[in-house]
Amino acid sequence: MQSRWIIAPAEKLETGPISWGEICDSDCIARLLMRKGFATSDEVETFLRPRLSSLSDPFLLPNMQAAIERIFRALDRRERIVVFGDYDVDGVTSIALLAEMLRAYGSAPELFLPLRMEEGYGLSRETVERCLEQHRPQLLVAVDCGTSSVTEIAQISQLSVDVIVLDHHVPKSALPDCIAIVNPKIDPSSPFHYLCSVGIVFKLCHALLKTRPLHGFDLKARLDLVALGTVADIVPLRGENRLFVQRGAIEIARSTRPCLKKLLEISGVTLPILTEDIGFRLGPRLNAAGRLSTAEKSLRLLLTKDEGEAAALAEFLDKQNRERQSVEKEVFLAAEKQIARDYNPMRDAAIVVFARGWHPGVLGIVASRISRKYHRPSIVIGVEANGIGKGSGRSIEGLNLVEALNHCAQLLEKFGGHEMAAGLTIREERIDEFAAEFRRVARELLSDECLQPCLHLDHELAFSDLSFDFLHWHEMLQPFGNGNPHPVFFAREVESVAIPRLVNDKHLILRLRQRNYHQRAVYFDAANALLPPTPWDIAFRIRANEYEGETRLDMQIQALRKTEPID
């Protein structure tokens, strides 16, 4: 489907309470900042130069005081504490961070992960039974799960086990009755809805240290774990998340953890650490084991202090990631055959595909690829031999996926997640009816405009504007990601001055000219692209690249077309 190119209007910088000329000498950067809705110059300064001293009081999170009091009681009485987590990167980094904190206070918590293939996500009946039998906890801390586990937590509590929930998932209705649910999403007025679970665990650790300081424990150094989980969980990089990731990337770069040194080495990541390195190189390797079997090795990697063990585990996860890519490709190609047969873009506002035997660990990635390719909310369901389907969904802007699934709740065994990503369980015989209902609901909730893919362009830039001073200001907008997207610029009437060069059988290197200014650019995954006659309009991003001790400006083409008027 052809994208419509839309360039943002060039707002007047003289209006409003902020004197943009005093902040920055680039009209383009000023407008990018202006669109973020800052009310004062101090807010702009905090965004451009975030400081750990600006972190808010952790006790502003709901039920934090009750959680802290119960944890200290458990520590003082030497109770058996179990940290129960999820198998994705947010889950394992949350467990690792809380384990390091509790160990520093002298506890020896047991760490528990569900078996993805046998037990599924969160506090399932089977998982709870195994956890209680193995560890006999007196306090169970559920991380990255539990907000909707009303029945399961009630059963745990009946056995005289106290439960604390540290989670960020959207509550569906009633909340579990437990010691404390530290989840900003249970309070509509909370300003911290953007936090993922490892961010909430960091806030809990901050609250513990404020209440009972611990000499020699450097919480700042643990921001490496927070950055890993925050980026991998694709939560918005705004508020404190932005600070967590910015400072956390620095901590990853200088970390003494054997795991991070080995992961950086095996994934080919060089300094400086960018969000794309975390999201596309480090995160997938930590996720791989949990997707295909158990995340136990990912957790062990994060916690080990042994160089040899770290090297072996990093190599294992790298191998698992390659296997995951192979399984993902197989499922994606099978899903594409269904889409080619059944999907009509003029009729269908959503896509649902399913089959027996699809590996549950790759369904979310496949759903994400389908959603991006077809610009439709997409749900991919793998049906097990017992006739139970496990599905994962990804949405597009304009559709809250949990809200849409709530309209189909009568057809589902269970579901949960976020606005843009969700999981579900369904009986095989109900999938066809669910698919029809989900497509109907999506059609009702999505406007025609939402269903038309658009390429949003932030600002028109001439090649003559691409100076190192501009690059400096651009890099101050980092880290880029969900909620703080990498700016996409637009240049018109660009000529190609050399035959495009193919590299790695995938990418094109272009030599471009706009009037008297030349620029080298890379066009990723464009080996088979049909390039129109020049002159071109190009949509591009820029980034700083360290090469042989020098910083250079790299241009990355996002799209190009024959020059034409733009909206």
C-alpha positions as CSV (number, residue, x, y, z in Angstrom):
1,M,0.0,0.0,0.0
2,Q,1.4,3.4,-1.1
3,S,2.2,5.7,1.8
4,R,1.0,9.3,1.7
5,W,3.8,11.8,2.5
6,I,2.8,14.4,5.0
7,I,5.2,17.1,6.2
8,A,4.6,18.8,9.6
9,P,3.7,22.5,9.4
10,A,6.5,25.0,10.1
11,E,5.1,26.6,13.3
12,K,5.9,30.2,14.2
13,L,8.6,30.2,16.8
14,E,7.9,33.6,18.2
15,T,4.6,32.6,19.8
16,G,4.2,31.0,23.3
17,P,6.1,31.4,26.6
18,I,9.4,29.9,25.5
19,S,12.1,32.0,23.8
20,W,13.4,29.4,21.3
21,G,16.1,31.6,20.0
22,E,17.8,31.6,23.4
23,I,17.7,27.8,23.7
24,C,18.9,26.8,20.3
25,D,20.1,28.4,17.0
26,S,18.4,25.8,14.8
27,D,14.8,26.5,13.7
28,C,14.4,22.8,12.8
29,I,15.5,21.6,16.3
30,A,13.4,24.3,17.9
31,R,10.3,23.2,16.1
32,L,10.9,19.5,17.0
33,L,11.1,20.5,20.6
34,M,8.1,22.8,20.3
35,R,5.9,19.9,19.1
36,K,6.6,18.1,22.4
37,G,4.4,20.5,24.2
38,F,6.8,22.0,26.8
39,A,5.3,24.7,28.9
40,T,8.5,26.3,30.2
41,S,12.2,26.7,29.3
42,D,13.0,24.7,32.3
43,E,11.1,21.7,30.9
44,V,13.0,22.0,27.6
45,E,16.3,22.1,29.6
46,T,15.3,19.0,31.6
47,F,14.6,17.2,28.3
48,L,17.8,18.2,26.6
49,R,20.0,17.6,29.7
50,P,18.2,15.1,32.0
51,R,19.7,14.6,35.4
52,L,19.3,11.8,37.9
53,S,18.7,14.4,40.6
54,S,15.4,15.2,38.8
55,L,13.9,11.7,39.5
56,S,10.6,11.9,41.3
57,D,9.8,10.5,44.8
58,P,9.3,6.7,44.3
59,F,6.5,6.8,47.0
60,L,4.3,8.7,44.5
61,L,3.7,5.3,42.9
62,P,0.5,3.6,44.2
63,N,0.9,1.3,47.2
64,M,4.7,1.7,47.4
65,Q,4.7,2.3,51.1
66,A,2.8,-0.9,51.8
67,A,5.2,-2.9,49.6
68,I,8.3,-1.4,51.2
69,E,7.1,-2.1,54.7
70,R,6.3,-5.8,53.9
71,I,9.6,-6.3,52.2
72,F,11.6,-5.0,55.2
73,R,9.5,-7.1,57.5
74,A,10.4,-10.1,55.4
75,L,14.1,-9.1,55.4
76,D,14.2,-8.6,59.2
77,R,12.5,-11.9,59.9
78,R,14.6,-13.8,57.3
79,E,11.5,-15.0,55.6
80,R,11.6,-17.0,52.4
81,I,11.2,-14.6,49.5
82,V,10.4,-15.7,46.0
83,V,10.7,-13.2,43.1
84,F,8.4,-14.5,40.4
85,G,8.8,-13.0,36.9
86,D,8.1,-13.1,33.2
87,Y,10.3,-14.6,30.6
88,D,10.8,-11.5,28.3
89,V,13.6,-9.0,28.7
90,D,11.5,-6.7,30.9
91,G,10.8,-9.7,33.1
92,V,14.3,-11.0,33.5
93,T,15.9,-7.6,34.0
94,S,13.3,-6.9,36.7
95,I,14.1,-10.1,38.5
96,A,17.9,-9.5,38.2
97,L,17.6,-6.0,39.5
98,L,15.4,-6.9,42.5
99,A,17.6,-10.0,43.3
100,E,20.7,-7.8,43.4
101,M,18.9,-5.3,45.7
102,L,17.6,-8.0,48.1
103,R,20.9,-9.8,48.2
104,A,22.6,-6.5,49.1
105,Y,20.3,-6.4,52.2
106,G,21.4,-9.9,53.2
107,S,18.5,-11.9,51.8
108,A,18.8,-15.0,49.5
109,P,15.7,-14.8,47.4
110,E,14.6,-17.6,45.2
111,L,14.1,-16.6,41.5
112,F,11.3,-18.2,39.6
113,L,10.4,-18.2,35.9
114,P,7.5,-19.8,34.2
115,L,8.1,-22.5,31.6
116,R,6.7,-20.8,28.5
117,M,5.8,-23.9,26.5
118,E,4.2,-25.9,29.3
119,E,2.8,-23.2,31.6
120,G,2.3,-20.0,29.6
121,Y,2.5,-16.4,30.8
122,G,2.3,-15.2,34.4
123,L,0.6,-16.7,37.5
124,S,-1.0,-19.6,35.8
125,R,-2.4,-22.5,38.0
126,E,0.4,-24.8,36.9
127,T,3.1,-22.3,37.5
128,V,1.9,-21.3,40.9
129,E,1.6,-24.9,42.0
130,R,5.2,-25.7,40.9
131,C,6.5,-22.5,42.5
132,L,4.9,-23.1,45.9
133,E,6.0,-26.8,45.9
134,Q,9.6,-26.0,45.1
135,H,10.2,-22.9,47.3
136,R,7.4,-22.7,49.9
137,P,7.6,-18.8,50.0
138,Q,6.4,-16.7,52.8
139,L,6.5,-13.6,50.5
140,L,6.0,-13.9,46.8
141,V,6.9,-10.8,44.7
142,A,5.3,-11.1,41.2
143,V,7.1,-9.0,38.7
144,D,5.8,-8.0,35.2
145,C,2.6,-10.0,35.9
146,G,-0.2,-10.4,38.5
147,T,-2.4,-7.4,37.9
148,S,-5.2,-9.5,36.5
149,S,-4.5,-12.7,38.5
150,V,-7.4,-12.4,40.9
151,T,-8.2,-16.1,41.3
152,E,-4.6,-17.2,41.4
153,I,-3.5,-14.7,44.0
154,A,-6.5,-15.5,46.1
155,Q,-5.4,-19.2,46.1
156,I,-1.9,-18.2,47.1
157,S,-3.1,-16.0,49.9
158,Q,-5.2,-18.9,51.3
159,L,-2.0,-20.8,51.9
160,S,-0.7,-17.9,54.1
161,V,1.6,-16.6,51.5
162,D,1.7,-12.8,51.1
163,V,1.9,-11.4,47.6
164,I,3.3,-8.1,46.2
165,V,2.7,-7.3,42.6
166,L,5.1,-5.0,40.6
167,D,3.6,-4.7,37.2
168,H,2.6,-2.3,34.4
169,H,-0.1,-4.2,32.5
170,V,-3.5,-2.7,32.1
171,P,-6.1,-4.0,34.7
172,K,-9.1,-5.6,33.1
173,S,-11.6,-5.2,36.0
174,A,-11.3,-6.2,39.6
175,L,-7.8,-6.2,41.2
176,P,-6.3,-9.0,43.2
177,D,-6.6,-8.8,47.0
178,C,-2.9,-8.8,48.2
179,I,-0.4,-6.8,50.2
180,A,0.3,-4.2,47.5
181,I,-0.1,-3.7,43.7
182,V,2.6,-1.3,42.6
183,N,1.3,-0.5,39.2
184,P,0.8,3.0,37.9
185,K,-2.0,1.9,35.6
186,I,-4.3,1.1,38.5
187,D,-4.5,4.8,39.2
188,P,-5.8,6.8,36.2
189,S,-4.3,10.0,37.6
190,S,-0.8,8.6,38.0
191,P,1.8,10.4,35.8
192,F,3.9,7.2,35.5
193,H,1.8,5.1,33.1
194,Y,4.8,5.0,30.8
195,L,6.9,2.9,33.1
196,C,7.5,-0.8,32.4
197,S,8.2,-3.3,35.1
198,V,11.9,-2.9,35.4
199,G,11.3,0.9,35.8
200,I,8.9,0.1,38.6
201,V,11.4,-2.2,40.2
202,F,14.0,0.6,40.0
203,K,11.6,2.9,41.8
204,L,11.0,0.3,44.4
205,C,14.8,-0.1,44.9
206,H,15.0,3.7,45.2
207,A,12.2,3.6,47.9
208,L,14.0,0.8,49.8
209,L,17.3,2.8,49.8
210,K,15.5,6.0,50.8
211,T,14.0,4.2,53.8
212,R,17.0,2.2,54.8
213,P,20.2,3.5,53.1
214,L,22.8,0.8,52.1
215,H,26.4,1.8,52.0
216,G,28.2,0.8,48.9
217,F,25.2,-0.2,46.8
218,D,25.3,1.9,43.6
219,L,21.7,2.0,42.2
220,K,22.8,4.2,39.3
221,A,25.1,1.5,38.0
222,R,22.1,-0.8,37.7
223,L,20.5,1.5,35.1
224,D,22.1,-0.8,32.5
225,L,19.4,-3.4,33.4
226,V,16.7,-0.7,33.4
227,A,17.7,0.5,29.9
228,L,17.7,-3.1,28.5
229,G,14.2,-3.8,29.8
230,T,12.7,-0.4,29.0
231,V,13.8,-0.4,25.3
232,A,13.0,-4.1,24.8
233,D,9.5,-3.6,26.1
234,I,8.9,-0.7,23.7
235,V,7.4,1.6,26.3
236,P,7.3,5.3,25.6
237,L,10.7,7.1,26.0
238,R,9.3,10.0,27.9
239,G,9.5,11.3,31.4
240,E,11.8,9.2,33.6
241,N,12.0,6.4,30.9
242,R,14.1,8.8,28.8
243,L,16.5,9.4,31.6
244,F,16.7,5.7,32.4
245,V,17.6,4.8,28.8
246,Q,20.0,7.7,28.3
247,R,22.0,7.0,31.5
248,G,21.5,3.3,31.2
249,A,23.1,3.3,27.7
250,I,26.2,5.0,29.3
251,E,26.2,2.3,32.0
252,I,26.0,-0.5,29.4
253,A,29.0,1.0,27.6
254,R,31.1,1.1,30.8
255,S,29.6,-1.8,32.6
256,T,31.8,-4.3,34.4
257,R,29.1,-7.0,34.1
258,P,30.7,-9.9,32.2
259,C,27.3,-10.5,30.5
260,L,27.2,-7.1,28.9
261,K,30.8,-7.2,27.7
262,K,30.2,-10.6,26.1
263,L,26.8,-9.6,24.6
264,L,28.3,-6.4,23.1
265,E,31.1,-8.4,21.6
266,I,29.0,-11.3,20.2
267,S,26.4,-9.0,18.7
268,G,28.9,-6.6,17.1
269,V,27.7,-3.5,19.0
270,T,30.2,-0.6,19.1
271,L,30.2,2.6,21.1
272,P,28.2,4.8,21.6
273,I,25.3,2.5,22.6
274,L,22.1,3.5,20.9
275,T,18.5,2.4,21.5
276,E,18.6,0.5,18.2
277,D,21.5,-1.5,19.5
278,I,19.5,-2.5,22.5
279,G,16.3,-3.0,20.7
280,F,17.7,-5.0,17.7
281,R,20.9,-6.6,18.9
282,L,21.1,-7.0,22.7
283,G,17.3,-7.4,23.4
284,P,16.6,-10.2,20.9
285,R,19.5,-12.3,22.2
286,L,18.2,-12.0,25.8
287,N,14.7,-12.8,24.5
288,A,15.7,-15.7,22.4
289,A,15.9,-18.4,25.2
290,G,12.6,-17.4,26.7
291,R,10.9,-17.5,23.2
292,L,12.1,-21.0,22.4
293,S,12.3,-22.7,25.8
294,T,13.0,-21.1,29.2
295,A,14.5,-17.7,30.0
296,E,16.6,-19.3,32.8
297,K,19.9,-18.9,30.9
298,S,19.1,-15.2,30.1
299,L,18.6,-14.6,33.8
300,R,21.8,-16.5,34.7
301,L,23.7,-14.5,32.1
302,L,22.6,-11.2,33.7
303,L,23.6,-12.3,37.2
304,T,26.8,-14.2,36.6
305,K,30.1,-12.6,37.7
306,D,32.1,-15.4,36.0
307,E,33.7,-14.5,32.7
308,G,33.8,-18.0,31.4
309,E,30.1,-18.7,32.2
310,A,29.1,-15.4,30.7
311,A,30.9,-16.2,27.4
312,A,29.3,-19.7,27.2
313,L,25.8,-18.3,28.0
314,A,26.2,-15.4,25.5
315,E,27.2,-17.9,22.8
316,F,24.2,-20.1,23.7
317,L,21.8,-17.2,23.4
318,D,23.3,-16.0,20.1
319,K,22.7,-19.5,18.7
320,Q,19.2,-19.5,20.1
321,N,18.6,-16.2,18.4
322,R,19.6,-17.6,15.1
323,E,17.2,-20.6,15.7
324,R,14.5,-18.1,16.6
325,Q,15.0,-16.2,13.4
326,S,14.7,-19.5,11.4
327,V,11.5,-20.4,13.2
328,E,10.1,-16.9,12.8
329,K,10.8,-16.9,9.0
330,E,8.9,-20.2,8.7
331,V,5.9,-19.0,10.5
332,F,5.9,-15.7,8.7
333,L,6.0,-17.3,5.3
334,A,3.1,-19.6,6.2
335,A,1.1,-16.6,7.5
336,E,1.8,-14.7,4.3
337,K,0.2,-17.6,2.3
338,Q,-3.0,-17.2,4.4
339,I,-3.0,-13.4,3.9
340,A,-2.6,-13.7,0.2
341,R,-5.6,-16.1,0.1
342,D,-7.9,-14.3,2.5
343,Y,-7.0,-10.7,3.1
344,N,-8.7,-7.9,1.2
345,P,-7.3,-4.4,2.0
346,M,-10.4,-2.7,0.8
347,R,-12.6,-4.8,3.1
348,D,-10.5,-5.8,6.1
349,A,-9.5,-3.5,8.9
350,A,-7.6,-6.2,10.7
351,I,-5.7,-9.4,10.1
352,V,-6.1,-12.7,12.0
353,V,-4.1,-15.8,10.9
354,F,-3.7,-19.1,12.7
355,A,-2.5,-22.7,12.3
356,R,-1.6,-25.7,14.3
357,G,2.0,-26.1,15.3
358,W,3.1,-22.5,15.1
359,H,5.7,-21.9,17.8
360,P,4.2,-19.7,20.5
361,G,7.6,-18.0,21.1
362,V,7.7,-16.1,17.7
363,L,4.0,-15.2,17.3
364,G,4.5,-11.6,18.6
365,I,7.4,-10.9,16.3
366,V,5.4,-12.3,13.3
367,A,2.4,-10.2,14.3
368,S,4.6,-7.1,14.4
369,R,6.0,-7.8,11.0
370,I,2.6,-8.3,9.5
371,S,1.2,-5.2,11.2
372,R,4.0,-3.1,9.8
373,K,3.8,-4.5,6.3
374,Y,0.0,-4.3,5.9
375,H,-0.7,-1.4,8.2
376,R,-3.4,-3.4,10.0
377,P,-3.9,-4.6,13.6
378,S,-2.7,-8.2,13.4
379,I,-3.2,-11.3,15.6
380,V,-1.2,-14.5,15.0
381,I,-2.5,-17.6,16.8
382,G,-0.7,-20.9,17.2
383,V,-2.9,-23.9,18.0
384,E,-1.6,-26.6,20.3
385,A,-2.4,-30.3,20.0
386,N,-5.0,-30.0,22.7
387,G,-7.0,-27.5,20.6
388,I,-6.0,-24.4,22.7
389,G,-4.8,-21.5,20.7
390,K,-2.2,-19.0,22.1
391,G,-2.1,-15.8,20.2
392,S,-0.2,-12.5,20.1
393,G,-1.3,-9.2,18.6
394,R,0.2,-5.9,17.5
395,S,-1.8,-2.8,16.7
396,I,-1.5,0.4,14.7
397,E,-2.0,4.0,15.8
398,G,-5.6,4.6,16.5
399,L,-6.6,1.2,17.9
400,N,-6.2,0.2,21.6
401,L,-5.7,-3.5,21.2
402,V,-6.9,-4.4,24.8
403,E,-10.0,-2.3,24.2
404,A,-10.7,-4.1,20.9
405,L,-10.2,-7.5,22.5
406,N,-12.5,-6.6,25.3
407,H,-15.3,-6.3,22.7
408,C,-14.5,-9.9,21.8
409,A,-14.0,-11.2,25.4
410,Q,-17.0,-13.6,25.2
411,L,-15.0,-15.6,22.6
412,L,-11.7,-15.7,24.5
413,E,-10.5,-17.8,27.4
414,K,-8.3,-15.0,28.6
415,F,-6.4,-11.9,27.2
416,G,-4.3,-9.0,28.4
417,G,-1.6,-6.6,27.5
418,H,-1.1,-3.0,26.4
419,E,-2.6,-0.6,23.9
420,M,-0.2,-1.7,21.1
421,A,0.5,-5.3,22.1
422,A,-1.5,-8.1,23.7
423,G,-1.7,-11.8,24.2
424,L,-4.8,-14.1,24.2
425,T,-5.9,-17.7,24.7
426,I,-8.8,-19.1,22.7
427,R,-10.3,-22.5,21.8
428,E,-9.7,-23.6,18.2
429,E,-13.3,-23.9,17.3
430,R,-13.9,-20.3,18.2
431,I,-11.1,-18.8,16.1
432,D,-13.1,-18.2,12.9
433,E,-15.9,-16.5,14.8
434,F,-13.3,-14.4,16.8
435,A,-11.5,-13.4,13.5
436,A,-14.7,-12.1,12.0
437,E,-15.7,-10.3,15.2
438,F,-12.2,-8.8,15.7
439,R,-12.2,-7.5,12.1
440,R,-15.7,-6.0,12.6
441,V,-14.6,-4.3,15.9
442,A,-11.4,-2.9,14.2
443,R,-13.5,-1.6,11.3
444,E,-15.8,0.2,13.8
445,L,-13.0,1.7,15.8
446,L,-10.6,2.7,13.0
447,S,-11.3,5.6,10.7
448,D,-10.4,5.4,7.0
449,E,-7.6,7.9,7.7
450,C,-6.1,5.6,10.3
451,L,-6.1,2.7,7.8
452,Q,-4.1,4.7,5.2
453,P,-0.4,4.4,5.9
454,C,1.3,7.8,6.1
455,L,4.9,8.8,6.1
456,H,5.1,11.7,8.6
457,L,7.9,14.0,7.8
458,D,9.2,16.3,10.6
459,H,10.9,19.0,8.7
460,E,12.3,19.9,5.3
461,L,16.1,20.1,5.3
462,A,18.4,21.1,2.5
463,F,21.8,19.3,2.2
464,S,23.4,22.7,3.0
465,D,21.7,22.5,6.5
466,L,23.5,19.2,7.4
467,S,26.3,20.7,9.5
468,F,28.1,19.2,12.5
469,D,26.5,21.9,14.7
470,F,23.1,20.7,13.5
471,L,24.2,17.1,14.2
472,H,25.2,18.1,17.8
473,W,21.7,19.5,18.5
474,H,20.1,16.5,16.8
475,E,22.0,14.1,19.1
476,M,20.7,15.9,22.2
477,L,17.2,14.7,21.3
478,Q,18.4,11.1,21.9
479,P,17.5,8.5,23.0
480,F,15.0,7.8,20.2
481,G,12.3,5.2,20.3
482,N,8.6,4.8,21.1
483,G,7.3,8.2,22.4
484,N,10.4,10.1,21.2
485,P,10.7,9.0,17.5
486,H,13.8,9.5,15.5
487,P,13.1,12.6,13.3
488,V,12.4,11.9,9.7
489,F,13.5,14.8,7.4
490,F,12.6,15.6,3.8
491,A,14.7,16.9,1.0
492,R,13.4,17.6,-2.5
493,E,14.9,17.6,-6.0
494,V,17.8,15.3,-5.2
495,E,19.9,13.9,-8.0
496,S,21.9,10.6,-8.0
497,V,25.4,11.2,-9.2
498,A,26.6,7.6,-9.3
499,I,25.2,4.1,-9.9
500,P,23.9,2.7,-6.6
501,R,26.3,0.2,-5.0
502,L,24.9,-3.0,-3.5
503,V,26.4,-4.1,-0.2
504,N,25.8,-7.4,1.7
505,D,23.3,-8.3,-1.1
506,K,20.7,-6.2,0.8
507,H,21.5,-2.5,1.0
508,L,22.2,0.3,-1.5
509,I,24.8,3.0,-1.1
510,L,23.7,6.1,-2.9
511,R,25.8,9.2,-3.9
512,L,23.4,12.2,-3.9
513,R,23.6,15.8,-4.9
514,Q,21.2,18.7,-4.1
515,R,22.4,21.8,-5.9
516,N,26.1,22.1,-5.0
517,Y,26.0,19.9,-1.9
518,H,26.8,16.2,-2.0
519,Q,25.9,13.5,0.5
520,R,26.5,9.7,0.9
521,A,23.4,7.7,2.0
522,V,22.5,4.1,2.8
523,Y,19.1,2.7,1.8
524,F,18.6,-0.4,3.9
525,D,16.9,-3.5,2.5
526,A,16.5,-1.8,-0.9
527,A,18.3,-4.3,-3.1
528,N,15.1,-5.1,-5.0
529,A,13.6,-1.6,-4.9
530,L,12.6,-0.1,-8.2
531,L,14.2,3.4,-8.2
532,P,12.2,6.0,-10.2
533,P,13.9,8.4,-12.5
534,T,15.5,11.4,-10.8
535,P,15.1,14.0,-9.4
536,W,13.9,12.4,-6.2
537,D,12.2,13.5,-3.0
538,I,13.9,11.6,-0.2
539,A,12.8,10.9,3.4
540,F,15.8,10.3,5.6
541,R,17.2,10.2,9.1
542,I,20.6,11.2,10.3
543,R,22.9,9.9,13.0
544,A,26.4,10.4,14.3
545,N,28.8,7.7,13.5
546,E,32.2,7.2,15.1
547,Y,34.7,6.0,12.5
548,E,38.5,5.7,13.1
549,G,38.3,8.3,15.8
550,E,36.3,10.8,13.9
551,T,32.6,11.7,14.0
552,R,30.7,11.7,10.8
553,L,27.2,12.4,9.7
554,D,25.4,9.4,8.3
555,M,22.2,9.6,6.2
556,Q,19.8,6.7,6.2
557,I,17.1,6.8,3.5
558,Q,13.6,5.8,4.7
559,A,11.8,6.2,1.4
560,L,12.3,7.9,-1.9
561,R,10.0,8.8,-4.8
562,K,10.0,10.9,-8.0
563,T,9.7,14.6,-7.0
564,E,6.1,15.8,-6.6
565,P,4.1,18.2,-4.5
566,I,3.7,17.2,-0.8
567,D,0.8,17.6,1.6
